Amino acid sequence: MRTVPDLLDATSALIGRAVAWLLIPLLLLAIGLVLARYAFGLGSIAAQETVLWLHASVFMLGSAWTLQQGKHVRVDVFSARASERTRAWIELLGC
């Protein structure tokens, strides 16, 4: 039987992998907006809002998976010379 932390980890990984696929439409839409604006002089506020919401969704829904994988951004300048306990506090406060 799986424990609650195992289920949470599995759920986080599932959501993270699913959200990673949002990067493809986000990228295509952003490129399309730039091309439309600078090549054709066209713009769309709805498309810009869609990019904004996709971007926010990727960050908010994917952050737990990124943290779980150890791929999140750290400020190593502060933690490079710190003890393991101090690094744990930095991680806790940073999250």
N, C-alpha and C positions, 0 to 999 in steps of 0.2 A: 504494500500500500504506500502511496506517495504521501509525503508530508506536505504541510501547507507551504513552507518555503520552496519546496520542489515544484509545486503547482504554480506558485507565483513566478518562479524563474522560467518555467515553461511558457506561461502566459506572456511574460515580458518578451521572451525570445520570439514567440509567434507574432505578437504585435509589431515588434521591431522589424522582423523580416517583411511583414506585409506593408509597413509604412515605408520601408526602403524603396518599394516600387512606386511610391508617390514622387520620387525624385525624377523619374522619366517624364511624366507630364509636366512637372514643374519646370524642368529644363527646357523642354520643347516650347512650352507656353512663353517662358521668359525670352527665349531666342526669337520666337515669333513676334512678340511685342516690340523688341528692339528693332527687328527688321521692318516691321510695319511703320514704326515711328520715324526711323531715319531714312528708310528707302522710299517710302510712299507718303510720308506725312500724315499717317493715320494713327489714331490712338483709341483705346477702349478702357474706360474706368472699370468696367465689370471684369475684364481680363486681368487688369492690374490687381484688383481685389482678390481674384482667384489665385494669382501668384502669391499674394500676401498670406492668404489662408492656407494654401498648400505648404508654404514655407513654415508657418507657425505649427501646422499639424506634424510636419516631419520632426521639428525640434521637440515639441511637447510629447508626442507619442513615442518617439524614438529615443528619448533621453535615458530611460531606464535600461533599455537593451544596450545602449552605448556604454553606460556605466557598468553594467554586468560584464561586458566584454573587455573592460579595461581600456577602452579607446577614447574616453572622454578627455577633454583638454585640462591639463594641469599646469600650474605655475611651478615648474621644477626649481626655479631660483629660490623659492621659499622652502621647499621640502628636500632639496638635494643633500643638505648636511644635517637634516633633522633626524631625530631618533624615530624608531618605528611608531612609538606612542604619539609623538608630536605629529607625524604624518597622518596617523589615524584621525587625530583631532582636526587637522587641516582638511582632510577629506570630508569629515562629518560636517564641519562648519561650511565648507564650500558647496555641499549638496543642499 
